[in-house]
Amino acid sequence: MISKQALLDRTNNGFEIFRFYISTKWQLGKNFLNPLYEDKKASCNIYFDRNSRIYKIKDFGNDAYNGDCFFYVGKLKGLDCGNGTDFVEILKIINRDMSLGLDNPDYSPYVPQSIPQKSNPVNIEAPKSKPYNVFQQKFTQNELDFWMQSGITSEILKFYKTVSLKEFRSENKDNKPFYYTSSESEPIFGYMGKRYVKIYRPFSEVRFLYGGNIGENYCFGLEQLPAKGDTLFITGGEKDVMTLAAHGFHAICFNSETSTIPTGIIYKLTFRFKHIVLLYDADKTGIEAAIRHEKALAEYGVKRLLLPLSGEKKDKDITDYFSKGNSRKEFRQLFIDFLDNLYNETMTMLKSCEIDFNNPPAKAEEVISAGDVPLGTQGNILCITGGEGTGKSNYVAALIAGSIIKDNRTIDTLGVNVRDNSDNKAVLLYDTEQSEVQLFKNVSNLLKRAKLNEKPEELRAFSLTGMSRKERLQAIVQSMDKYHYEYEGIRLVVIDGIADLVLSANDEAESIRIVDELYRLAGIYRTCIVCVLHYVPNGLKLRGHLGSELQRKAAAIMSIELDSEPSVSVVKALKVRDGSPLDVPLMQFSWDKELGMHIYIGEKPREEKEKRKEKELAVVAREIFDVQKHLTYIDLCDRIQQIMDVKERTAKSYIKFMREKEIIIKDPSNQNYFMIGHII
């Protein structure tokens, strides 16, 4: 019977469960990096809890990751240990993965390698390494022509460590030596590994051979993959991997279509790629293998794409697909059709939310970059925040207007520089607050700012007010993926009202999940995601857990406030990743009645910027010295870095400024310490 106690009894009170599921090197009681997230400081360890008599994990840097072995496996598999149904599933997963056999009384129990068995040990013979010798030669022109039929260049062959062989020597299973010699009609190619070679003889009866020890987890193309990407294809062979690479796609293959796919490799790849897709041969063997692997890897989201081929010998794999004259564009369309089918329900629902400019809604009664500093960059989040009526939506509209321009026309983008859209990438606007009537009006105004008479095809605007909060995020995630492929990239994404994607801006778990997902999408699609946060910031920090998480992840945070003159809005930086936010100019814009839109009216005087810097650093000083009256230079520098989320050199420049303004002073009794000074 599978029970908690039975599992603990079989696994040395949970110790072996941790050892099984934590692949990184660790020792009991010693700190290591938590593998559950991007941990940068080793502050996590495994210890024995004497009260409960079981082993537990403790993360001193993040209390959300403290618990026992069942809690850890639940986190790893996306299950809630506190939920009864999920807990039973966790027990089943551990029993299955570790082959404990608790659901089968006749099954041999799992015995950890570190614990000696009382019975006679069974000697397991290690896989025998085949001795071999290879004699390389330069590719002949005929050989290069053979590879070029699939678009595979000499550069790709070199990148994937594929060589031409003059001769291959090895031994058969009876230890008798044999060799093959290359000829014009029967060339020999080698896929070179560190301790092995896989031989490919495309025109011979014996097509594949091995030398050395190829191992159980052979995976061709794995080391050539980028750190992150959108889609990864799993193909049936090495040639297919290089064919896809020649056409601009990422791919890997295992030893054959029928080989078992190591789940450990797939699990790690899910953090690097949005899609992992099986692209096997269109014959009976390939289709059956793909179906079997899709079921086995369902928990990792692996999908299956079937090529539109007959399955005959010369018409079954991706190499044959391109050899028939199909281009990269046509294969992309095949994948887009696959996504359409995958996201059919969501896209149908989202279609009803898209603004139709050919059929505008009925008119309703009215009820109501900076300088040389990078703010929004590819793969990052830019946060725009401010109170009600400060002009956030107009400021965001200026960013969108700048991002849809395709020529050299000059428009007013309220003091920032925006990259144009000459490469016709998608520009996506998701509004969670405005009605479709108001959103139609807002988009019409931004088109006026962009000096365009009609909406560009690449600009898509959606009013998500009719969706639930959960549906909104799903719609954003899946439509971004679809439009990324349709327009071969996304220039800019604006989410006007990010707080409406969570139940509460003070829900820590939800806030972290939402911001992490958006940050991940920005990286995968290499785009900038602008998040509009509709509440007032507190000095240099944003309020709530959602604000704190955006403060941590966003590359820049811009706050829009009303000036002492209410008709003027002031844009100031709360955070910039490269540099000091207090050194970014204070930009101003106001409404121009004649033009019917907000216009840029220049920067505030330098004196104003200095006053702002002094005032806000005084607030920071109060916060620091309210907790502790005396601090060393190093401790003060650390506290400023933590509170303001700036780098060390910036924190040191702030200390210098605060000393000049006597916001902080040296402690008269001990010159090694600082204390609060005169604050204006």
C-alpha positions in Angstrom: 0.0 0.0 0.0 1.3 3.5 -0.9 1.3 5.6 2.3 3.3 8.5 3.7 4.9 6.3 6.4 5.6 3.5 4.0 7.5 5.9 1.7 9.5 7.3 4.6 10.3 3.8 5.8 11.7 2.9 2.4 13.7 6.1 1.9 15.6 6.7 5.1 13.0 9.1 6.5 12.8 11.0 3.1 16.6 11.5 2.7 16.8 9.4 -0.4 13.8 11.2 -1.9 15.7 14.4 -1.8 18.8 12.7 -3.1 16.8 11.2 -6.0 15.1 14.5 -7.1 17.9 17.0 -6.5 20.3 16.5 -9.4 22.8 19.2 -8.3 25.6 18.3 -5.9 24.7 18.8 -2.3 25.7 17.6 1.2 23.6 17.3 4.3 23.6 20.5 6.4 25.6 22.5 3.8 24.1 25.3 1.8 23.5 24.9 -2.0 21.5 26.7 -4.7 17.8 25.9 -4.6 17.0 24.1 -7.9 13.3 25.2 -7.7 14.0 28.7 -8.9 16.9 30.9 -10.2 18.7 31.0 -6.9 21.8 33.2 -7.0 23.0 32.8 -3.4 23.6 29.3 -1.8 21.3 29.6 1.2 19.3 26.3 1.0 20.1 23.1 2.8 18.7 19.6 3.8 18.6 18.9 7.5 17.1 16.3 9.9 14.1 17.6 11.9 14.3 15.9 15.3 10.7 16.7 16.2 9.1 15.1 13.1 12.0 12.6 12.7 12.2 13.2 8.9 14.5 15.1 6.6 13.4 18.6 5.4 14.6 21.4 3.1 15.2 24.9 4.5 15.7 28.0 2.3 17.0 30.8 4.4 16.5 33.2 1.5 12.9 32.3 0.7 10.5 30.9 3.3 8.1 29.8 0.6 10.4 26.8 -0.2 10.6 25.3 3.3 9.1 21.8 3.8 9.6 18.1 3.8 10.3 15.7 0.8 6.6 15.5 -0.2 6.4 19.3 -0.3 9.5 19.5 -2.4 8.3 16.9 -5.0 4.9 18.8 -5.1 6.7 22.0 -5.9 8.7 20.2 -8.6 5.6 18.7 -10.2 3.3 21.7 -9.8 1.2 20.0 -7.1 -0.2 21.3 -3.8 1.1 19.2 -0.9 -1.8 20.6 1.3 -4.4 19.3 -1.1 -5.5 15.7 -0.4 -5.9 14.7 -4.0 -2.6 16.2 -5.0 -0.8 14.6 -2.0 -2.0 11.2 -3.0 -0.7 11.9 -6.6 2.7 13.0 -5.1 2.9 9.7 -3.2 2.2 7.8 -6.5 4.8 9.8 -8.4 7.6 9.1 -5.8 6.7 5.4 -5.8 6.7 5.2 -9.6 9.9 7.4 -10.2 12.0 5.6 -7.5 10.6 2.1 -8.3 9.7 1.6 -4.7 7.0 -1.0 -5.6 4.7 -0.1 -2.8 1.7 -0.8 -5.0 3.0 -4.3 -5.7 3.9 -6.6 -2.8 6.0 -8.9 -5.0 8.2 -6.1 -6.3 11.8 -5.8 -5.1 12.1 -2.7 -2.9 14.2 0.3 -3.8 17.7 0.2 -2.2 19.8 3.4 -2.2 23.3 3.0 -3.5 24.8 4.5 -0.3 23.2 1.7 1.8 24.8 -1.7 1.4 22.4 -4.6 0.7 22.4 -7.5 3.1 21.9 -10.1 0.4 24.6 -10.9 -2.2 24.9 -8.0 -4.6 24.1 -8.5 -8.3 27.0 -7.6 -10.6 25.6 -5.4 -13.4 27.9 -5.3 -16.4 28.5 -1.9 -17.7 27.8 -1.2 -21.4 30.8 -2.3 -23.4 32.7 0.3 -25.3 33.4 -0.7 -28.9 37.0 0.0 -30.0 37.2 2.1 -33.1 39.5 4.1 -35.4 38.4 6.8 -37.8 40.4 8.4 -40.6 39.0 11.8 -41.5 39.2 13.5 -44.9 38.1 16.8 -46.5 34.5 16.7 -47.8 34.5 16.1 -51.6 32.3 18.3 -53.8 29.9 15.4 -54.3 29.6 14.9 -50.6 28.9 18.6 -50.1 26.4 18.5 -52.9 24.6 15.6 -51.1 24.2 17.7 -47.9 23.3 20.8 -49.9 20.2 19.0 -51.3 18.8 19.5 -47.8 20.2 23.0 -47.4 23.0 21.8 -45.1 26.1 23.9 -45.6 29.7 23.2 -44.6 29.3 25.7 -41.7 26.4 23.7 -40.3 28.3 20.4 -40.7 31.2 21.9 -38.8 28.8 23.3 -36.1 27.3 19.9 -35.5 30.7 18.1 -35.6 29.8 16.1 -38.7 32.9 14.9 -40.7 33.7 13.0 -43.8 35.5 9.7 -43.2 38.0 8.0 -45.4 37.8 4.8 -43.4 36.1 3.4 -40.3 37.6 0.4 -38.3 36.0 -1.4 -35.4 35.1 -4.8 -34.0 31.9 -6.9 -34.3 30.1 -8.6 -31.4 32.5 -11.6 -31.8 35.4 -9.2 -31.3 36.5 -9.7 -34.9 37.9 -6.6 -36.6 36.2 -5.1 -39.7 36.4 -1.9 -41.6 34.6 0.2 -44.2 36.2 2.4 -46.8 34.6 5.5 -48.3 34.0 5.6 -52.1 32.2 8.0 -54.4 29.2 5.8 -54.5 29.2 4.9 -50.8 30.5 7.9 -48.7 31.0 7.6 -45.0 30.1 10.4 -42.6 30.7 10.6 -38.8 28.8 12.4 -36.1 31.6 12.9 -33.6 31.1 12.8 -29.9 33.6 13.1 -27.0 33.8 9.3 -26.5 32.0 7.9 -29.5 31.3 8.2 -33.1 28.0 7.5 -34.9 28.6 6.4 -38.5 26.2 7.4 -41.3 26.4 5.6 -44.7 23.4 7.0 -46.7 23.8 4.8 -49.8 24.9 1.5 -48.1 23.0 -1.5 -46.9 24.4 -1.0 -43.4 23.6 2.6 -42.9 24.4 3.2 -39.2 27.2 2.0 -37.0 28.7 3.0 -33.7 32.2 3.3 -32.2 33.0 3.8 -28.6 30.3 4.1 -26.0 27.3 6.1 -27.2 25.6 5.9 -23.8 21.9 5.6 -22.9 21.1 9.4 -23.2 22.5 10.1 -26.6 21.0 13.4 -27.8 22.3 14.9 -31.1 22.1 18.7 -31.3 21.7 19.3 -27.5 24.9 21.3 -27.1 24.2 23.4 -30.1 20.9 24.8 -28.7 20.6 28.4 -27.6 20.0 29.4 -24.0 16.4 30.2 -24.8 14.1 29.9 -27.8 10.5 29.7 -28.9 10.2 26.2 -30.4 12.3 23.0 -30.2 11.6 20.1 -32.5 12.5 16.5 -31.7 13.2 14.6 -34.9 14.0 11.1 -35.9 17.6 11.5 -37.1 20.7 13.7 -37.2 20.2 14.7 -40.8 16.7 16.0 -40.0 18.2 18.1 -37.1 20.7 19.8 -39.4 18.0 20.3 -42.1 15.9 22.2 -39.6 18.9 24.2 -38.5 19.6 25.1 -42.1 16.1 26.5 -42.3 16.4 28.5 -39.0 14.7 26.1 -36.6 16.1 24.5 -33.4 16.0 20.7 -33.2 17.5 17.6 -31.4 17.2 13.9 -31.9 17.8 10.8 -29.8 19.3 7.5 -31.1 16.2 6.6 -33.0 12.4 7.3 -33.1 11.8 4.2 -31.0 14.4 5.1 -28.3 13.2 6.0 -24.9 13.3 9.8 -24.5 15.0 10.8 -21.1 12.5 12.8 -19.1 15.3 14.6 -17.3 16.5 16.2 -20.5 12.9 17.2 -21.5 12.2 18.6 -18.0 15.3 20.9 -18.2 14.4 22.0 -21.8 10.9 23.1 -20.7 12.5 26.0 -18.9 14.3 27.1 -22.1 11.6 26.6 -24.9 8.0 27.6 -25.1 7.1 24.6 -27.3 8.7 21.2 -27.6 7.3 19.4 -30.6 7.7 15.8 -31.9 8.4 15.9 -35.6 8.8 12.2 -36.5 8.6 10.4 -39.9 5.1 10.2 -41.4 5.3 6.4 -41.9 3.7 3.8 -39.6 6.7 3.5 -37.3 7.2 7.2 -36.9 3.5 8.0 -36.2 3.2 5.2 -33.6 6.4 6.3 -31.9 5.3 9.9 -31.8 2.0 9.0 -30.3 3.7 6.9 -27.6 6.2 9.6 -26.8 3.5 12.3 -26.7 1.6 10.3 -24.0 4.7 9.5 -22.0 5.8 13.2 -22.0 2.3 14.7 -21.6 3.2 16.2 -18.2 5.9 18.3 -19.8 3.6 19.7 -22.5 5.3 17.9 -25.4 3.1 18.0 -28.5 3.1 16.1 -31.9 3.1 17.6 -35.4 2.4 15.4 -38.3 4.0 16.3 -41.7 1.7 16.3 -44.7 3.6 13.5 -46.4 2.5 10.1 -47.8 4.9 8.1 -45.6 6.6 6.4 -48.5 10.4 5.9 -48.5 11.2 9.3 -50.2 8.3 11.1 -48.7 8.2 10.8 -45.0 10.5 13.1 -43.0 11.3 16.8 -42.7 14.2 16.5 -45.1 11.9 15.1 -47.7 9.4 17.9 -47.0 12.0 20.6 -47.9 13.4 18.6 -50.8 9.9 18.7 -52.4 10.2 22.5 -52.7 8.5 23.5 -49.5 10.2 26.7 -48.0 10.8 27.9 -44.5 7.7 30.1 -44.8 5.5 27.2 -45.7 6.8 25.2 -42.8 6.1 28.2 -40.5 2.6 28.3 -41.8 2.2 24.6 -41.1 3.2 25.3 -37.5 0.9 28.3 -37.3 -2.0 26.1 -38.4 -0.9 23.7 -35.6 -1.1 26.5 -33.1 -4.5 27.6 -34.5 -5.8 24.1 -33.8 -4.1 24.0 -30.4 -5.5 27.4 -29.3 -8.8 27.2 -31.3 -11.1 27.8 -28.3 -9.1 30.7 -27.0 -8.6 32.4 -30.3 -12.4 32.1 -31.1 -13.1 33.7 -27.7 -10.5 36.4 -28.2 -11.8 37.2 -31.7 -15.0 38.6 -30.1 -12.8 40.9 -28.0 -10.8 42.4 -30.9 -11.7 45.9 -31.9 -13.3 45.8 -35.4 -12.4 49.1 -37.1 -14.6 48.2 -40.1 -17.6 48.1 -37.7 -17.0 50.6 -34.9 -19.2 50.3 -31.9 -22.1 52.7 -31.4 -21.1 56.1 -29.9 -21.8 56.3 -26.2 -22.3 59.3 -24.1 -19.2 60.6 -22.4 -19.1 59.7 -18.7 -16.1 60.4 -18.3 12.9 56.8 -23.8 14.6 59.2 -22.1 17.8 60.9 -23.4 20.5 58.2 -23.6 19.0 56.1 -20.8 17.4 52.7 -21.9 13.9 52.3 -20.4 12.2 49.4 -22.3 14.4 46.8 -23.9 13.9 43.5 -25.7 13.3 40.7 -23.2 12.3 43.1 -20.4 9.3 44.7 -18.6 8.7 48.5 -18.5 6.3 49.6 -15.8 4.2 52.8 -16.1 2.5 53.9 -12.9 0.7 56.8 -11.4 -2.6 58.0 -9.9 -6.0 58.5 -11.5 -6.1 61.3 -14.1 -2.3 61.8 -14.4 -2.2 60.9 -18.1 -0.9 57.3 -18.0 -3.1 56.1 -20.9 -2.1 59.1 -23.1 1.6 58.5 -22.3 1.2 54.8 -23.2 -0.6 55.8 -26.4 2.4 57.8 -27.4 4.6 54.8 -27.0 2.3 52.7 -29.2 2.1 55.5 -31.8 5.9 55.5 -32.0 6.1 51.8 -32.3 3.7 51.5 -35.4 5.6 54.1 -37.5 7.2 52.5 -40.6 8.9 55.5 -42.2 11.0 58.6 -41.1 8.0 60.8 -40.1 8.4 62.8 -36.9 5.7 62.5 -34.3 5.4 63.7 -30.7 6.1 60.7 -28.3 6.1 62.9 -25.2 9.9 63.1 -24.8 10.9 59.5 -25.3 12.4 57.8 -28.3 10.5 54.8 -29.7 11.9 52.3 -32.2 9.8 52.2 -35.4 8.2 49.2 -36.9 9.8 49.0 -40.4 10.1 45.2 -40.1 6.3 44.9 -39.6 6.2 43.1 -36.3 3.1 42.8 -34.2 2.1 45.6 -31.7 -0.4 44.3 -29.1 -2.6 46.3 -26.8 -4.6 44.5 -24.1 -6.8 46.8 -22.0 -8.4 45.4 -18.9 -10.4 48.5 -17.8 -11.7 50.4 -20.8 -14.9 49.5 -22.7 -14.6 48.7 -26.4 -16.1 52.1 -27.2 -13.5 53.9 -25.1 -10.7 51.7 -26.4 -11.7 52.4 -30.0 -11.6 56.1 -29.2 -8.1 55.8 -27.5 -6.7 53.9 -30.5 -8.2 56.3 -33.0 -6.4 59.1 -31.1 -3.1 57.4 -31.1 -3.4 56.8 -34.9 -3.9 60.6 -35.1 -0.7 61.1 -33.1 1.1 58.7 -35.4 -0.3 60.7 -38.4 -1.9 57.6 -39.9 -5.3 57.5 -41.6 -6.0 53.8 -40.9 -4.9 51.2 -38.4 -1.9 49.1 -39.5 -2.5 45.4 -39.8 0.2 44.7 -37.2 -1.6 46.7 -34.5 -4.0 44.6 -32.5 -6.1 46.1 -29.7 -8.3 44.1 -27.3 -10.8 45.0 -24.6 -10.6 42.2 -22.0 -13.2 43.7 -19.6 -15.7 40.9 -20.5 -13.3 38.1 -19.4 -12.5 36.7 -16.0 -9.0 37.4 -14.6 -7.9 33.9 -15.3 -9.1 34.0 -18.9 -7.4 37.3 -19.5 -3.9 36.0 -18.8 -4.5 32.8 -20.8 -5.8 35.0 -23.7 -2.7 37.2 -23.5 -0.2 34.2 -23.3 -1.7 32.3 -26.2 -2.4 35.2 -28.5 1.1 36.5 -28.1 2.4 33.1 -29.1 0.2 33.0 -32.2 1.0 36.6 -33.3 4.7 36.0 -32.7 4.7 33.4 -35.4 2.2 35.2 -37.7 4.2 38.4 -37.8 7.6 36.8 -37.2 8.1 38.8 -34.0 6.5 41.2 -31.6 7.7 44.8 -31.4 5.8 45.9 -28.3 3.1 44.6 -25.9 1.1 46.9 -23.7 -1.0 45.6 -20.8 -3.1 48.5 -19.6 -4.2 47.4 -16.1 -1.9 44.6 -15.0 -3.5 44.6 -11.6 -6.7 43.2 -13.2 -4.9 40.0 -14.0 -4.7 39.1 -10.3 -7.4 38.7 -7.7 -5.6 41.1 -5.4 -2.4 43.2 -5.8 -1.5 42.1 -2.3 -1.6 38.4 -3.2 2.1 37.5 -3.1 1.9 34.1 -4.8 -0.4 35.4 -7.6 1.8 38.6 -8.1 5.0 36.6 -8.4 3.3 34.1 -10.8 2.0 36.8 -13.1 5.2 38.9 -13.2 7.4 35.8 -13.7 5.2 34.7 -16.6 5.3 38.1 -18.3 9.0 38.3 -17.8 9.4 34.8 -19.3 7.3 35.7 -22.3 9.3 38.9 -22.9 12.5 36.8 -23.0 11.1 34.1 -25.2 9.6 36.5 -27.8 12.4 39.1 -27.4 9.9 41.9 -27.0 9.3 44.7 -24.5 6.2 44.3 -22.3 4.8 47.6 -21.0 2.7 47.1 -17.8 0.5 49.9 -16.6 -0.1 49.9 -12.9 -3.1 52.0 -11.8 -2.2 53.2 -8.3 0.0 55.8 -6.7 3.6 54.9 -5.8 5.1 55.7 -2.5 8.3 57.7 -3.1 10.8 55.5 -5.0 8.8 52.3 -4.3 5.6 50.7 -5.6 3.0 49.5 -3.1 1.7 46.0 -2.6 3.2 42.6 -3.6 2.4 43.2 -7.3 4.3 46.5 -7.1 7.2 44.9 -5.2 7.5 42.2 -7.8 7.4 44.7 -10.7 10.0 46.8 -8.8 12.3 43.7 -8.8 11.8 42.4 -12.3 11.1 45.6 -14.4 14.0 47.1 -16.3 12.6 50.5 -15.7 9.7 52.1 -13.8 8.3 55.5 -14.9 5.9 57.4 -12.6 3.5 60.0 -14.0 2.3 62.7 -11.5 0.5 66.0 -11.7 2.7 69.0 -11.3 1.9 71.9 -8.9 0.2 73.3 -12.1 -2.5 70.6 -12.5 -2.6 70.9 -16.3 1.0 69.6 -16.5 2.0 66.0 -16.0 5.5 65.1 -15.0 7.3 61.8 -15.9 10.0 60.7 -13.5 12.0 57.5 -13.2 11.6 55.4 -10.1 14.0 52.8 -11.4 16.3 52.2 -14.3 18.4 49.1 -14.6 21.5 50.9 -16.0 22.1 54.0 -14.0 20.4 56.1 -11.4 16.7 57.0 -11.6 17.4 60.3 -10.0 19.7 61.3 -12.9 16.9 60.8 -15.5 15.4 64.1 -16.6 12.0 65.1 -15.3 9.9 65.2 -18.5 6.7 67.2 -18.8 3.6 67.1 -21.1 0.3 68.8 -21.2 -2.9 69.0 -23.1 -3.0 71.1 -26.3 -6.5 72.1 -27.1 -5.8 73.1 -30.7 -4.1 69.8 -31.6 -6.5 67.8 -29.5 -3.8 65.7 -27.7 -1.1 65.9 -25.1 2.2 67.4 -26.3 5.7 67.4 -24.9 6.7 70.7 -23.2 10.3 69.9 -22.3 12.3 68.9 -19.1 12.0 70.5 -15.7 14.9 72.8 -14.8 18.0 71.2 -13.2 17.2 72.8 -9.9 13.9 70.9 -9.8 15.7 67.6 -10.4 18.2 68.4 -7.6 15.3 69.2 -5.2 13.6 66.0 -6.1 16.8 64.0 -5.5 17.4 65.7 -2.1 13.8 65.1 -1.0 13.5 61.5 -2.0 16.9 60.6 -0.6 15.8 62.2 2.7 12.8 59.8 2.7 15.2 56.9 2.1 17.5 58.0 4.9 14.5 58.3 7.4 13.5 54.7 6.5 17.0 53.4 7.0 17.8 55.2 10.3 14.3 54.6 11.8 15.4 51.0 12.2 19.0 51.5 13.2 20.5 54.7 14.5 24.1 54.1 13.5 25.5 52.3 10.3 28.9 51.8 8.8 29.6 52.9 5.3 29.4 49.3 3.9 26.1 48.6 5.8 24.6 51.9 4.6 25.6 51.2 1.0 23.9 47.7 1.3 20.7 49.2 2.7 20.4 51.8 -0.1 20.9 49.0 -2.7 18.2 46.9 -1.1 15.6 49.7 -0.7 16.2 51.5 -4.0 17.1 48.4 -6.1 20.3 50.1 -7.5 23.8 48.9 -8.1 26.7 49.5 -5.7 28.3 52.4 -7.7 24.9 54.2 -7.7 24.4 53.7 -4.0 27.9 55.2 -3.3 27.0 58.2 -5.4 23.9 58.7 -3.3 25.9 58.5 -0.1 28.2 61.2 -1.4 25.2 63.4 -2.3 23.5 62.8 1.1 26.7 63.8 2.9 27.0 67.0 0.8 23.4 68.0 1.7 23.9 66.9 5.3 21.1 64.4 5.1 23.5 62.0 6.8 26.6 63.0 8.9 29.5 61.2 10.6 28.7 60.1 14.2 30.5 62.6 16.4 31.4 59.9 18.9 32.6 57.3 16.4 33.8 58.5 13.0 33.4 55.0 11.5 29.6 55.3 11.7 27.0 57.4 10.0 23.8 58.8 11.5 20.8 60.9 10.4 21.6 64.5 9.8 19.8 67.7 9.0 16.9 66.9 6.6 15.1 69.8 4.8 
